[in-house]
């Protein structure tokens, strides 16, 4: 099942927990508050604002974690490169001393 979260971010008159349905011909899903089926594409549309807000908070948290991981990975790669350079310099210095 594919769940698509779409709709206009306009509060409905009867509930602050729902966003306005963008099409009039959507069919309510039994047992799911704020969920509708699009008869044209057969997709599920979630118009529950609190669920959308929870999803976006989770998504933003995941994106922040991913960015932090990428930053750490870049830092580790730079440190590995620096250590490799230092190792090369030490090897060269020791080689020059042994040659004299």
Secondary structure, DSSP 8 states (H G I E B T S, - for coil): --EE---EEEE-SS-TTBEE-S-TT-EE-TT-TTEEE-TTT--EEE-BHHHHHHHHHHHHHHHHHHHHHHHHHHHHHHHHHHHHHHHHHHHHHHHHHHH-
